[in-house]
Amino acid sequence: MADSLVIVESPAKAKTIGKYLGKKYIVKASMGHVRDLPKSQLGVDTENNFEPKYITIRGKGDVLKELRDARKKVKRVYLAADPDREGEAIAFHLAHSLNLELDEQCRVVFNEITKDAVKEAFKHPRKINMDLVQAQQARRILDRLVGYGISPVLWKKVKKGLSAGRVQSVAVKLIIDRENEIRNFQPEEYWTVTVQLIAGDEVFEAKFYGYGDKKADLKSEEDVKKLLDAIKGKRYKVKDVKKSERRRNPAPPFITSSLQQEAARKLNFRAAKTMSIAQQLYEGVDLGKEGTVGLITYMRTDSTRVSDVAQEEARQFISKQYGDKYLPAKPRAHKKKAGAQDAHEAIRPTSAMRSPDKMKPYLSRDQLRLYRLIWERFVASQMAPAVLDAISADIEAGDAIFRATGSKVKFPGFMKVYVEGDDDGKKEEDKFLPALEVGQVLKKKSIEPKQHFTQPPPRYTEARLVKTMEEKGIGRPSTYAPTLDTIQKRGYVMLEDKRFVPSELGEIVISLMEEFFPEILNVEFTAHMEEDLDHIEEGKADWVKILERFYEHFQKRLKVAEEEMKEVEIQDEVSDESCEKCGKPMVYKFGRYGKFLACSGFPDCRNTKAIVKSTGVKCPKCEKGEIVERKSKKRRTFYGCDRYPDCDFVSWDKPVERPCPKCQSMMVEKRRKKGTLIKCTECDYQVEKN
């Protein structure tokens, strides 16, 4: 007979924990929050210490009834929501709904869902931490004041249905600022001169460095001509050779932001997808005879801290699998990030002994890929540094100096398991350089001048934007993915070729907010507000006073905006296409899934259609249509025949314009870890993409 009720957020988590606790516990899921502020009104009494008006969330009545019925059958209730502010708030609202006393020892938290961790947590229940609850409540009210304050002004002055968010607006401004940088960028010319040299039977490259001991830039063709004239007929002789040994330490285990960035780089995952799969791995996976086990620790964290037990287990695994030479002399502690809350450990496997290969039978493809990433990063983080032999040689031709550099991995260390990705997709490879001696004369094979132009800063990918938000202190681990999702759903930005581009609507809204609500868009102000919320959590600040300080100034700004903001009429961009139903011009619109075409005769004519990009490739199935780029409901790019539904040809791989040289069939691009392959869809022909 059960004598305790345990409430968690999700059925998957309930299933895992239920198996650990046994028959004396009933484990139920609240399905997330059960109470929230009402959608139809502000729900905050600004005249009475910002008292929130919470109501039961629509659809949660049956859930609460089930929980109350279960409550009557037991002696004790435990609230085991996730170990963060949001989880503490869920526990608080459940306690209120079930009439539990706030000083009751009912709160149970664990950083990992394993049998030992869960059983140990239930030995040490605590009271609900009201500092955490008030920090979450302050954020919720703050966002409500901003959203419900500014949105009606935007409806009136710009367009119905618009909304403004505190953190989201700053993220959109970052994207717009970057776009303006790109628009205003003035490219500058520069040149490189590379010489191919022969030492014995070996060929290597050296690049122009400067004259004498001074570095010199080649800014024009005239500079290159002067260099080429100066070295004409000169012999190439080794002036100096420098050898060094370089040590490289591993990256720390993942925190939320670095996991989202690396999953984007290496797995091509969107931030929301990364967090969804990480939640599955955290809540538990059925491992057959071993039962259901949480495979990773809690995935919303800003700490690189690792428990002594986990470190010791990782060291045992490394010693057994790779040998003691791959172990550092003592367990590796990674530097704490400035401003980190450090409430939880880093994201790591709950056991280093559960290698990805052992977990393969129990995980879906995407689960396995993310688990492998987390496991490899953690194990590598506890390994010995890599040792690289570096060599550089200065080669003189008259007064001109050419420099050649090379490096070779002497001892791989952590690199045997994992190497951190790069936003620009650069891969580290051994760079060959032959043995050179000072005074050695080299033969010139060829010399190649190249003109270049400086490039504007790149548009933000999801990974770059998360990294920038983290560096600037905008948002917290739990807010990155929802923020990226929200700014796209509102139509303020779009993803084009996996990079953020602001829409006209986004630029208009942010321009108005910059004029009337500059503090909301100020990065430093937003970061300082996050620090204030952290201080509330730590019990160092009063949440009401922080809201009072913000709202007093915000109210004045709101009044000025209502009176002085001018109405803006957004003109739809007219396309070259006509509506096939009524003949009127089609116009470009922005929706949840990006840009689309709609009839200008709306609401009399409601015809819409997707904007398709032609690939220039003939459909291999019907041979009448053309393959075009499309978007799935989950915004994933795929390719299909433009004669759909008459022709149902689809492909996830991008078609290549040229046919297969072997059989003349369609070829597609296949993405791999080591680059892109051009592959025929019918025969065995394939070639690396340049």
N, C-alpha and C positions, 0 to 999 in steps of 0.2 A: 504494500500500500504506500503510495507516494505521500510524503509529508512536506515537500518543498516545491515551489513553482519558480522556474527560471525563465526570464524573458530576454530574448535577444532580438536583433532586427530582422534577420532573414531565415527562411526555412532551411537553407543549406547549412547555415551556422547552427541552427537548432538541431538538425540531424546529427552533425558532428559531435556537438557537446553532449547531446542525449546519450550517445553510445559510451561516452567516458564516465558519465555520472551514475548511470544505472537506474534501477526501478524506483528508487526512493525520490526521484526528481521527475517532475513534469516539465518539459522544455517547450515553450511556445515562442512564436515570432510575432513581433508588433508590426512588421512590414514597414519599418522606418518610423518617422514621426507620427504621433497620434493627434497632436494639437499644434496649431499654428495661428498666426495673425489672419484675420479674414481677408479675402481677396477683394471684396466689394467696398471696403472702406479702409481708412488709414490704420485703424485698430490700435492707436497709441494715444493716450491722454497726455498731450504736451503741456497741459496746465497742472497736471498732478504727478510730478516726478517721472514723466514718461511711462506711466503705468500701461503695460501691454494688455490688450483684450484678446485672450486666447480663446479659440473655439475648436471643437473637434473637427478634424479634417473630414471633408465629405468622403463617404465610402469607408470610413474607419469605425463606424458605429458597430458593425457586426464583429469586427476584430476586438474592440473593447469589451463587448458583451461576452465573447468567448473567454477573454482574459479575466473578467470579473467572476464569471462562473467557476473558472479554474481556481481563482483566489479563495473562494468559499470552501474549497475542498482540502486546503493545505494549511499548515501552521505558519509557514514562513515563505516570503517572496524574495528572490534575488534578481537584481536588474543587471544584466551582463551585456549592455550595449558596447559599441566600440570604444577604445580607450582614448578619446579625444573630446574636444569641446562639444561637438555635435552629439556624440554618444552620451555625454554627461547630461546634455539638455533633453535628450530622449528619455533618459532615466528619470529626470526631474518630472517631466510631463506624465510619464507612466505612474510615478509615485502619487502625483496629484489625482490622476484618474482612478487609481485603485485605493485611494484614501490611506496611503502609507505615511507614517510620520517621517519628517525630514531628518530627524536625528537617529533614525533606525539604521542599524548596520546592514544595509541591503545591497550596497553597490559592490560588484565584483568586476575586476579588470584583469586582462591578460594580454600580453604583447604577441603571443603566438598560440594557436589552437592545437596544442598537443596534449596528450593525456596527462603528463606530469605537470605542465604549466597550468592547465585548467584545474586539476585537483588541488594544486598548491594555492591557487587564487581563491578557491572556495574556503580555504582554511583561514583567510585573512580578509573577510568582507569589511567594508568601511562605509561611512556616511556619504551621502551625495555631496560632492564638492561644489558649494555654491559659488565659489570664485570662478570656476570653469563655466558654470551655468550662466552667471552674469556676463562673462566675456562673450559667450555665444549670443546671449540675449541682446547685449549692446550692439554687436555687429548686425544682428537681424533688424533691430529698431533703426539703427543708423542707415542701413540700406533702404529700409522702408521710407524713412523721412526724405531721403534723396530721391528715390524712385517715384513715390507718390506726390512729391513736391514739384519736381521738374517736369514729369511726364505730361500732366494736364496743360502746362504752358506750351509744350511742344505740339500737343494735339491741336491747340488753338491757333498757334502761329505757323506751324509747318504742315503737319499731316496727322490725321487720326490714327491711333494705334501705336504711335511711337512711344518709346520708353527710354529712360536714362538710368544707368546704374553707376555706382561709385567706382568700383574697381574696373568694371567693364569699359567705362568711358575712358579711363586712363590707358587701358590696353589699346583701344581704338586710336587714341591720340598718338601713341607710339608708332602705330602702323602708318598713320597719316604723316607724321613728322618724317618717317623714313622715306615715304613716297615723295615728299617735297624735296628731300635731300637728293633723291634720284633725278627729279625734274630739273633741279637747279645745278646739277653737277656739270662742271666744265672739264672735259677730258684733257689731260696733258700728255704730250708726246714724250716718249723716251725710247732708247735703243739698247739692245744687248748685242755683244759680239762674242760668239763662241768659236773657239778653235779646237779642232780635233788633232791630237798629238799622238805620236807613236814612240813608245819606249820599248825597244827590242821588237818583240812580235805583238805587243799589246797596244790597243788603241784606247784612249780616254779623252774626256772633254775638260776644257778649262774656260772660264768666263773672264772677260775683261774686268779688272778691279780698279785700276787707277794708274797714276804715274808716280814712280819712286815709292815713297811711303804713304802717299796721300790717295785717298779714295776719290774717284772722279766719276761723275754721272755723264752719260751720253744723252743729251737732250734733243739733238737734231741730227739730220743727215750730214750736216756740215761737220759736226763733232766726230762722226763716224769716219768721214773722209779724211780728216786730219789724223785720226788714229791709224787708219790703214796706210796713209802716206808715211807716217812715222815708223811703222814696223815693216815696211816693204823691204825685202831683202835681208832682214835681221834674223839672226838665229835665235832659237828658243832654248833657253838654258834654265835649269832648276836653280832658283836663288835661295829658297828656304824650304825646309820640310819640318812640319810639327806633328808629333804624335801624342795622343793623350788617351787616357782611359776614362770613360764617362759612365756614371751610375745613374740608373733611372728607376725611381720608385713606382710601385703600382698605384693606381687610382683607389680612393677609398671605396668602401661598399656603397651601394645606392642609397640616396635619399629620394623623396618623391620627385623633385624636379629633375635630378640627373637620370632617374629611371625613365621618365617621359622623354627626355632628350635622346638617350641612347636607344630606346625602343623605336623612336622615329628614324634615327640614323641607320640602325642595323636591321630593323625588322619592318620598317615602313609603316609602323602603327601610328594611328592618331592618338592624341593624349587620352581621349575618353575611352578608346578601346584598350589602351594599356592599363588604365585604372580598373576597368571592368574585369579584365582577365586576372589582374593581380588580386582583386577581391575574391574571385573564385579560388585561386591558389591559397589565399589566406583562410577562407572559410572552411575548406576541406575537400579532399579528393579521396574517393574510395580506392584503397590500395590492395584490394583482394583480401588475403588472409590477415594482413596487418590492420584492416578496418579503415575507417575514414580518418584522415589526418590532414591538418593544416600544413601546407608545404613551405609557406614563407611567413615571416613575421609581418606585423602591421605595416601597411603600405603608405600610410600618410604620416610622414616624419621628416624632420629637417636635421636629424642627428646622424653622425657617422659612428656613434658609439656602439661597441659590440660587447656582449657579456663575456666574462672569463671562461664560462663553460663552452660557449660556442667557439671561442678562439682556440681553446685546448683541443676540441674535437677536430677543428680544421687543421691544426698542426699535426695531429695524429694521421689524418687522411693524407696530407701532403707528404709526410715522412714515408708512409707506406706506399703511396702511389708513385712518388717522384724521387724519393731519397732525401736524406738529411741536408744535402747541399742546397736544396731548394727552400730550406727553412731559415728565416732570419734568427739571429742569436737569441732574441727575446720576442714575445708576442708584439705585433705591430699595433700601435695606437695612432689613429689618424687625427689630424688637427681639427678641432671643433670650429665650425663655420661661425663667423661673427654674427651675433643676433639670433643664433639658433635657439629654439625653445628647449631642445634636448629632452623632451618628455619621453620619447621612446627610443629604442635601439634603431640602428640602420635597417634597411630592408635586406634580409638575408634568408637563406634556406633554414628551416627549423632544425635540419640535420645535414651537415656536410657529407655524411655517409650516403645520403640519398642522391646519388649522381643522376644527371639527366638521362643517361642510358638506362639506368634501373627504373626510372619513372616513365619511360617511353610507352610501355603497354597501357598505362592508366590515364594518359593525358591526350587531349585533342592536339592537333598540329600546332595551333596558336598558343595553347597553354604550355606545351613543351618548349616552344621557341622562347617564350618569355621566361619560363623557369630556368632554362639553360643560361640565358643572359644573366639572371640574378645569381644563380649558383656559381657560374664562372667568375663573375665580378667579385663575389665574396671570397672564394677560395684564392683567387689571384691577389686580393688585397692583403692576405696573410702570408704571402710568399716573399722570398728573397728578391732583392733588386736585380734588374737586368744589368749586365756589364757590356758596354760597347767600346770597341776600339775605333777611335776617330783619327783621321789623318787629313791634313791640309798641306798643299804645296803651292808656293808662289813661283811662277815661271816668268822670267823676264825676256822681253823682246825689245832691245834698245832700252828706253826709259819706261816703256809700258809694262804693266804687271798683269798677268792672267792668273786666276786662282782656281785650283781644282780641289774638291773636297770629296771625301769618301768615308764610309763607316761600315763596320761589320760587327754583328752580334758575336761577342766572345763567349758570353754565358747568358742563356735566355731568361733565367729566373722566372718571374711571374708571367713573362710573355709566352711561356710554354702553354699557358692556360687561356690568357685573355689579354687583349690590347684595346684600350679605349678608342672609340670612334672619333671621327673628325667631321665638323659641320660641312667642310668643303670636299669631303670624300677622298682626302689624300691617304695613301697607304704607305706605310714605312717598309722600305725594302733595302737590302744590302746594296750599297753603291760601290761598285768596283773601282779600285785605284791601284795601279801596279806599284811595285817597290821602286821608289825614286831616291836618288842621292843628290846632295848639293853639288852643283857644278856639272851635272849630267846634261848633255846636249840632246835635244829631242827633235824628231822630224815632224814637220807640219804636214798633215794629210789634207785638211781643208779648213776654211774659215768662213763663218756665216754671220753676217749682220742681220738683225731682225728689228723691225719697227713695232713698237707697242704703244698703247694708249692706256692711261690709268682708267680703272673701272669704278663706277659708282658703288656705294655700299649695297649689298644684296637686300632684296626684300626679305621680310621675316618669314621663316618657316615656323611651324608650331614649336619645334625644338628651340629655335633661336629666340622666339618670343617668350617662352617659358624661362629660358636662361636669363633674358634681360629683366623680366619681371622679378625673378628671384634676386638678381644682383641689385636691383633698385628698391627691394623691399616692398613690392606691390603684391598684395595678397599673401596667402599662406598655402602650405602643401595641399590642403583640401579644396582650395579655390581655383587652382590653375586650370584643370580640365573643364569645369563648368563655365569658367570665364570665356575660354576659347569657343566653346559650344554656343554660348549665349550671343556673342557678338556676330556670329555667322547667322544664327536664326533671326536676329533682328534686321538683317540685311545691311548692316553697316560696313561689313567687309566680306570679301569672297576669297576662296582659295583658287588660284590659277597656277597650274603646274606646281602644286603643293606649296605655293607662297602666297602670303596675304596681300590683297589689293583692296584699298578702300573704295566703297561705292560713293556715288555723288551724294546720296542721302546721308551716309556716314560723315562726309566732309562738311555738309551743311549743318548737321546737328552739332558736331564738335566745334565748328566755327562759332555758332551761337553760344554754346556752353563756355567757350574760351572768353567770350565777351562778357557774359553775365554771371558765370560761375567759375572764375579762374581757379579758385582753391580746389574744386572738385577734380580738375584736370592737372593739378600740380603734383608732380611725382613725389616731391619731398613732403608735401602735406599728406598725401595718401600713405606714404611710408611711416610718417610720424603717427598717423591714426592707427596703423597696425601695431606700432609700439605701445600706444595707449591701451589697445585691447589686450596686448600681452601683459601689461602692468595690472589690468583688472584681473586676469587669470592668476597672476602671482600674488594677488591680495594687496597690491601696492597702490591701487587707485580706486576711486569711487565711480562706478559706471554712470550714475545719474549726473554727477558734476561734469564728466567728460562730454556727455550728450548735451548738457546745458550750454557748455562753452561752444560747442559746434553749432547748435540750433539757433542761438541768439544772433550770430552773424549770418547764418544761412537764411533765416527768415527775412532779413533786410534785403539780401540779394534776390530772394524770390519775389518780393514786392516790386523791386525795381524792374525785374524781368517781365512781370505781368503788365506793367505800365509802359515800358519803353521798347520791348522787343517788337520788331516789325514783322509783319506777316511775310512769309516766304512761299512763293509758288514754285513748286518743282515741276518743270516741264518734262514730259516723257520724251525720250529720244526716239525719233521716228526711224523705222528701218526701211530697207528697200523692198520689203515683201508686202503683198496685199493679202487681206483675209480671204481665204477660199470660200468662206460662207456668205459674207456680205459685201466683199470688195473694198472695204475701207482699209487704210494703211495699218499695218501692224506696228506696235511700239514696244520698246524694251522695258521690262519691268524686273524688279528684284523680289525674289521669294525666298523661302526657307532653304531651297536647294540651289540658290544662285540666280543668275540672269535667265529670263525666258521671254518669249514673245507673246503679246496679248493684243487683241483687237482694240483699236482706238474707239470703236463704237460701244464699248462697255457703258452701261449695263444692258443695252438692247441686244448686243452680241457678246457672248461670253467665251468666244473661241480663244484658246491658248495653245501654244506648242513650244516644245523645247528648242533651244538653239543648238545646232549640231555643227561640229567641226569636221570638215571633209579630210580624209586621209589620202585621197587621190588613188585609192586602190579599188579595183573592180571586185565585186562580190564573187568569191569562188564557187558559191552554191548555185545562185540563180543566173549569174553572169550578165545580169541586166542592171542591177543596182550598184551603188557605190558604198564602200565601208565608211561609216562615220563614227565619231567619238560620241559616246553617251554617258550619262550618269545614272547609277542605280539609286534606289531610295535611300541607301546608306551612304550616298555620295561617292561611291567607288566608281572609278572610270572603267568602262568596258567598250567594246567595239562591235557594231552590228550593221546589218544591211539597211540602207535608207528606204527600202521598199517594205519594211515591216508594217503590218503583220503578214503581207503576202509572202515575204521571205523571212525565215526565222534564224538566219545565220547570226551567231554571236561568238565573240572571242574575248578573253581577258587580256590577251597579249596584243600589243600594238603592231598592226600590219606594216610591212616595209614596202615602199613604192616599187622597188625593182623586183622582178620575178626571180625565182631560183635559177641559177645558171645551168643547173644540172637537169631539172625536169620542168622548168617554167611554171611551177606552182607558186602559191602565195608564200611569202616568208614573213616571220614575225620576230619581234624583239623578246628575248627571254632574259629576265633579270636574275643575276646570281650574285653571291657575295663578292666574287672576284671580278665583277664587271658584267657587261651586257653581251649576250650572244645573239647573232642573227641566225635563225634556224628555219629550215624549210618545214612546212606543215605536212608534206607527203613523203619526201625521201630523207636520207641521212645527211644531207648537206648542211654544214654549219660553219660559221666563221665569227671571230671576235669582232665586235663593233669598235671602230676607231674612235 
